[in-house]
Amino acid sequence: MTADRTGQPSEASSEGSRGDGSRGDERSSEARTWREGHWDATYANRGVEGVSWYQARPLVSLEFFDSLQVPTTSSIIDVGGGASSVVGHLAERGFGDLTVIDISGEALAAARERAPGDAVITWVRHDILCWNPPRTFGVWHDRAVFHFLTRPEDRERYRNVLRASLRPGGIAIVATFAPDGPESCSGLPVARYDAEELAAVLGDARPVRTTRVPGEGSTLRGPAGDALVPVASRREVHVTPSGARQPFTWVAFRRAPGTGDDSPATS
Ligand SMILES: C[S@@+](CC[C@H](N)C(=O)[O-])C[C@H]1O[C@@H](n2cnc3c(N)ncnc32)[C@H](O)[C@@H]1O
């Protein structure tokens, strides 16, 4: 097995080595096991309140839910939610359809303990990059996960899972380190983004569809059926438990309601 400078198994080195794709799959599963072990060890060693991304109250996340007027009937998935209290706060606000997915069982066990006793939350231990969502969601929330994807093929996988998970009219709220933020987190390199870059890498550059008008030589242009369009952004400086300042970029996207779809937006 080869390894990159962080010690993780290098998936890129195995690509194309057999031609039938199976060797690449084996290497991917090795990398997945490495990622699980890394995150479990991080939470076990530092404790949920000792990790740099810990926040007692997820203020910016809740601010986005407020400003985008997300109804409490919406289904929410917190992607790489770890031991975050986001879903607990949403449960207290009356949201009843809450899911957390994370690669770390340690983090999920801690999150479960911290969640309000009466909250009904679905906990999924899985690598988001190879998850096949069994249903769709009205809101996709990701704080500090996407920025760990430094390989274009992993970003593409993430985009695909996001698109398979988000229903028409749904909202994706994604936060990464800003260009002046840290270059690594938890010992892993990260990709940093300003709002335009994040919108470009996750959203749809050309969110339009072209429709021929019958009997006329002209066309109408409107939102593509599944376009992911940035609708809001902001910068935040997160202060870690040890007092370090970490600038973040937040972007919220809305998926076009789609054509002929009558499901209520974000539910
Ligand atoms: C920096 S932490 C952020 C945790 C949480 N979102 C928060 O704001 O407190 C990154 C989280 O992503 C999880 N993670 C990393 N890679 C993942 C993957 N490929 N699939 C699912 N979860 C992943 C880690 O276990 C960890 O909980």
The ligand as an SDF file (V2000), in Angstrom:
LIG
                    3D

 27 29  0  0  0  0  0  0  0  0999 V2000
  -14.2100   19.0780   11.1010 C   0  0  0  0  0  0  0  0  0  0  0  0
  -15.3670   17.8990   11.5760 S   0  0  0  0  0  0  0  0  0  0  0  0
  -16.8970   18.8230   11.5340 C   0  0  0  0  0  0  0  0  0  0  0  0
  -17.9740   18.1620   12.3540 C   0  0  0  0  0  0  0  0  0  0  0  0
  -19.3150   18.9310   12.3900 C   0  0  0  0  0  0  0  0  0  0  0  0
  -19.8190   19.1860   11.0660 N   0  0  0  0  0  0  0  0  0  0  0  0
  -19.2010   20.1980   13.1840 C   0  0  0  0  0  0  0  0  0  0  0  0
  -19.3550   21.2760   12.6160 O   0  0  0  0  0  0  0  0  0  0  0  0
  -18.9800   20.0960   14.3910 O   0  0  0  0  0  0  0  0  0  0  0  0
  -15.4950   16.8760   10.1390 C   0  0  0  0  0  0  0  0  0  0  0  0
  -16.4560   15.7110   10.3320 C   0  0  0  0  0  0  0  0  0  0  0  0
  -16.6230   15.0390    9.0960 O   0  0  0  0  0  0  0  0  0  0  0  0
  -16.5890   13.6470    9.3050 C   0  0  0  0  0  0  0  0  0  0  0  0
  -16.1170   13.0810    8.0310 N   0  0  0  0  0  0  0  0  0  0  0  0
  -14.9220   13.2500    7.4550 C   0  0  0  0  0  0  0  0  0  0  0  0
  -14.8780   12.6320    6.2690 N   0  0  0  0  0  0  0  0  0  0  0  0
  -16.0980   12.0590    6.1000 C   0  0  0  0  0  0  0  0  0  0  0  0
  -16.6810   11.2720    5.0680 C   0  0  0  0  0  0  0  0  0  0  0  0
  -15.9910   10.9710    3.9540 N   0  0  0  0  0  0  0  0  0  0  0  0
  -17.9460   10.8400    5.2120 N   0  0  0  0  0  0  0  0  0  0  0  0
  -18.6650   11.1560    6.3320 C   0  0  0  0  0  0  0  0  0  0  0  0
  -18.1560   11.8870    7.3510 N   0  0  0  0  0  0  0  0  0  0  0  0
  -16.8940   12.3430    7.2260 C   0  0  0  0  0  0  0  0  0  0  0  0
  -15.6450   13.4590   10.4870 C   0  0  0  0  0  0  0  0  0  0  0  0
  -15.8420   12.2530   11.1690 O   0  0  0  0  0  0  0  0  0  0  0  0
  -15.9820   14.6740   11.3260 C   0  0  0  0  0  0  0  0  0  0  0  0
  -17.0200   14.4000   12.2350 O   0  0  0  0  0  0  0  0  0  0  0  0
  1  2  1  0
  2  3  1  0
  2 10  1  0
  3  4  1  0
  4  5  1  0
  5  6  1  0
  5  7  1  0
  7  8  2  0
  7  9  1  0
 10 11  1  0
 11 12  1  0
 11 26  1  0
 12 13  1  0
 13 14  1  0
 13 24  1  0
 14 15  1  0
 14 23  1  0
 15 16  2  0
 16 17  1  0
 17 18  1  0
 17 23  2  0
 18 19  1  0
 18 20  2  0
 20 21  1  0
 21 22  2  0
 22 23  1  0
 24 25  1  0
 24 26  1  0
 26 27  1  0
M  CHG  2   2   1   9  -1
M  END
$$$$
